[in-house]
C-alpha cells in the first residue's frame, strides 16, 4: 500500500511523485504495463526509494500518455515507439544544446543537420503507417462497393412485393450497418502488437 502513496516532489519534479499504484490509476493503465515500459527502456521512473519502490513524476506520466497516444493514434508497436521516443529525446537534447551560448556556429550547423535527419526518420515512420492505412481503406472500399452491387442485384431479382423504393431502402440500411460495424472493429482492435496488456 505504501507504494501507491504520493511523495513530495524534488526540486526538478514540478509536482508530487507518485507510487506505481497511484500513477497507474491516474493514467488508466496497469502496474504491469508501467513495469513493462521500464523493462523496454521506454520509461525510467524519476527515482526509486531505498526500499526499491518506484516514484513517478509528472514528466513520467506525460511520457506514458505519449506512449499510449502513439499506440492508439498511429498504431505503432512498442519497438517502433522506442525508436520514435529516442529520436524525440535526442531532438530535445539538440534544441537545448543549440540554445546554449557556449555552442559555436559550426556546432549549431551540425546539430541542425542531425535534427533534420531525425525529423525525416520520424516522418518516414508516420508515412509508412499512413500508406498502410490508405491501402487497407482502399481495399475495404472496394469490397463495400462489390457488396452493394451484389445486394442490389439480389434485391432486384427477388424484390417481388418489396418494390424498387423499398429495396433501395434496404440497401441503404445494410450499407449503414456495415459501415458502423467496420468502424467499431477499428476501435476495438489492439492498435499494436506491443499493447500495454502484454507482459
C-alpha positions as CSV (number, residue, x, y, z in Angstrom):
1,X,0.0,0.0,0.0
2,X,2.9,2.4,0.7
3,X,3.9,2.1,-2.9
4,X,0.7,3.8,-4.1
5,X,1.1,6.9,-1.9
6,X,2.2,10.3,-3.2
7,X,5.6,11.6,-2.0
8,X,6.7,15.3,-2.1
9,X,8.4,16.1,-5.3
10,X,12.0,17.2,-5.5
11,X,13.3,20.5,-6.9
12,X,13.1,19.1,-10.5
13,X,9.9,17.1,-10.3
14,X,7.5,20.1,-10.8
15,X,4.9,18.2,-8.7
16,X,4.4,15.3,-6.3
17,X,6.0,12.0,-7.0
18,X,3.5,9.1,-7.2
19,X,4.0,5.4,-6.4
20,X,3.3,2.9,-9.1
21,X,-0.2,2.2,-7.9
22,X,-1.3,5.8,-7.9
23,X,0.5,6.5,-11.2
24,X,-1.2,3.5,-12.9
25,X,-4.6,4.6,-11.6
26,X,-4.2,8.2,-12.8
27,X,-3.1,7.0,-16.2
28,X,-5.7,4.3,-16.6
29,X,-3.1,1.6,-17.2
30,X,-2.0,-1.4,-15.2
31,X,1.0,-1.5,-12.9
32,X,2.3,-4.3,-15.1
33,X,2.3,-2.0,-18.1
34,X,4.4,0.6,-16.3
35,X,6.9,-2.1,-15.3
36,X,6.9,-3.4,-18.9
37,X,7.6,0.1,-20.3
38,X,10.5,0.4,-17.9
39,X,11.8,-3.1,-19.0
40,X,11.8,-2.0,-22.6
41,X,13.5,1.3,-21.8
42,X,10.5,3.4,-22.7
43,X,10.2,4.8,-19.2
44,X,12.5,5.5,-16.3
45,X,10.9,6.4,-13.0
46,X,12.0,9.8,-11.6
47,X,13.5,7.9,-8.6
48,X,13.5,4.8,-6.5
49,X,13.2,4.7,-2.8
50,X,15.8,3.0,-0.6
51,X,13.2,0.2,-0.3
52,X,13.1,-0.2,-4.1
53,X,9.7,1.4,-4.7
54,X,9.3,3.4,-7.9
55,X,8.3,7.0,-7.9
56,X,6.9,8.7,-11.0
57,X,7.0,12.5,-11.7
58,X,4.5,14.5,-13.8
59,X,7.0,14.2,-16.7
60,X,7.0,10.4,-16.4
61,X,3.2,10.5,-16.5
62,X,3.3,12.7,-19.6
63,X,5.7,10.2,-21.3
64,X,3.3,7.3,-20.7
65,X,0.4,9.4,-22.1
66,X,2.7,9.9,-25.2
67,X,3.3,6.2,-25.5
68,X,-0.5,5.5,-25.3
69,X,-1.2,8.2,-27.9
70,X,1.3,6.7,-30.3
71,X,-0.2,3.3,-29.9
72,X,-3.8,4.4,-30.4
73,X,-3.4,7.3,-32.9
74,X,-0.7,5.8,-35.2
75,X,-1.0,2.1,-34.3
76,X,2.7,1.9,-33.6
77,X,4.0,-1.1,-31.7
78,X,6.3,-0.7,-28.7
79,X,9.5,-1.3,-30.7
80,X,8.6,1.4,-33.1
81,X,7.6,3.7,-30.2
82,X,11.0,3.1,-28.6
83,X,12.8,4.3,-31.8
84,X,10.5,7.3,-32.1
85,X,10.9,8.3,-28.4
86,X,14.7,8.1,-28.7
87,X,14.6,10.4,-31.7
88,X,12.3,12.8,-29.9
89,X,14.6,12.7,-26.8
90,X,17.6,13.4,-29.0
91,X,15.8,16.3,-30.7
92,X,15.1,17.8,-27.3
93,X,18.8,17.5,-26.4
94,X,19.8,19.1,-29.6
95,X,17.4,22.0,-29.0
96,X,18.9,22.6,-25.6
97,X,22.5,22.4,-26.8
98,X,21.7,24.7,-29.8
99,X,20.5,27.4,-27.5
100,X,23.4,27.2,-25.2
101,X,25.5,30.3,-25.6
102,X,28.7,28.3,-25.5
103,X,27.7,26.4,-28.6
104,X,29.6,27.6,-31.7
105,X,28.1,28.4,-35.1
106,X,29.7,25.3,-36.6
107,X,28.3,23.1,-33.8
108,X,24.9,24.6,-34.4
109,X,25.1,23.7,-38.1
110,X,26.0,20.1,-37.2
111,X,23.2,19.9,-34.7
112,X,20.7,21.3,-37.2
113,X,21.8,18.6,-39.7
114,X,21.3,15.9,-37.1
115,X,18.0,17.2,-36.2
116,X,16.9,17.2,-39.8
117,X,17.9,13.6,-40.2
118,X,15.9,12.6,-37.1
119,X,12.8,14.5,-38.2
120,X,12.9,12.9,-41.6
121,X,13.1,9.5,-39.9
122,X,10.1,10.4,-37.8
123,X,8.2,11.4,-40.9
124,X,9.1,8.2,-42.7
125,X,7.6,6.2,-39.8
126,X,4.4,8.1,-40.0
127,X,4.3,7.9,-43.8
128,X,4.6,4.2,-43.6
129,X,1.7,3.9,-41.3
130,X,-0.4,6.2,-43.4
131,X,0.3,4.2,-46.5
132,X,-0.7,1.0,-44.8
133,X,-3.9,2.6,-43.6
134,X,-4.7,4.0,-47.0
135,X,-4.1,0.6,-48.6
136,X,-6.4,-1.1,-46.1
137,X,-9.1,1.6,-46.6
138,X,-8.9,1.3,-50.4
139,X,-9.4,-2.5,-50.2
140,X,-12.3,-2.1,-47.8
141,X,-14.0,0.5,-50.1
142,X,-13.6,-1.9,-53.0
143,X,-15.3,-4.7,-51.0
144,X,-18.1,-2.4,-49.9
145,X,-18.8,-1.4,-53.5
146,X,-18.9,-5.1,-54.5
147,X,-21.2,-5.9,-51.6
148,X,-23.6,-3.1,-52.5
149,X,-23.8,-4.2,-56.1
150,X,-24.3,-7.8,-55.2
151,X,-27.1,-6.9,-52.7
152,X,-28.8,-4.6,-55.1
153,X,-28.8,-7.3,-57.8
154,X,-30.3,-9.8,-55.4
155,X,-33.0,-7.4,-54.3
156,X,-33.8,-6.5,-57.9
157,X,-34.2,-10.2,-58.9
158,X,-36.3,-11.2,-55.9
159,X,-37.9,-8.0,-54.6
160,X,-41.4,-9.0,-55.5
161,X,-43.8,-7.0,-53.4
162,X,-40.9,-5.0,-51.9
163,X,-40.9,-2.6,-54.7
164,X,-38.0,-0.6,-56.0
165,X,-38.1,2.1,-53.4
166,X,-38.3,-0.3,-50.5
167,X,-35.4,-2.4,-51.9
168,X,-33.3,0.7,-52.2
169,X,-34.0,1.5,-48.6
170,X,-32.9,-2.0,-47.5
171,X,-29.6,-1.5,-49.4
172,X,-29.0,1.8,-47.7
173,X,-29.7,0.3,-44.3
174,X,-27.4,-2.6,-44.9
175,X,-24.6,-0.3,-46.0
176,X,-25.0,1.9,-43.0
177,X,-24.8,-1.0,-40.6
178,X,-21.8,-2.3,-42.4
179,X,-20.0,1.0,-42.0
180,X,-20.8,1.1,-38.3
181,X,-19.5,-2.4,-37.8
182,X,-16.3,-1.6,-39.6
183,X,-15.8,1.5,-37.5
184,X,-16.5,-0.4,-34.3
185,X,-14.0,-3.1,-35.3
186,X,-11.3,-0.5,-35.9
187,X,-11.8,1.0,-32.4
188,X,-11.8,-2.4,-30.7
189,X,-8.6,-3.7,-32.3
190,X,-5.4,-3.8,-30.3
191,X,-3.6,-0.8,-32.0
192,X,-0.3,-2.5,-31.9
193,X,1.3,-5.9,-31.1
194,X,3.0,-4.2,-28.2
195,X,-0.2,-3.2,-26.4
196,X,0.1,-2.5,-22.7
197,X,-1.8,-5.6,-21.9
198,X,1.2,-7.7,-22.8
199,X,3.7,-8.7,-20.1
